[in-house]
Amino acid sequence: MTKAELISQIAKASNLSKADAERCLNSFIDIAKKTLKKEGKLALAGFGSFSVVKRKARKGRNPQTGEEIKIKASKTVRFRPGKALKESI
């Protein structure tokens, strides 16, 4: 499902215009980004939780040349589905 399809589904399910549904979704995304940056975690009961995870620096390999390269340490977002979501799938 694309973002546009999700907006259409939200608008239909909640009797909102597509513009209002898009503003709601964009607001949620912005708030989620800020929360993850500030607190490092975001939990939605019944759905799941997002958390920021630090990845260590490591060695990798360029698949085209086989040359060994250094991959810098980085942060990524991990999603862990909640029990209700797992059971519904």
Helices and strands as residue ranges (DSSP letters): H 3-14, H 18-39, E 41-44, E 48-55, E 58-61, E 68-71, E 74-81, H 83-88
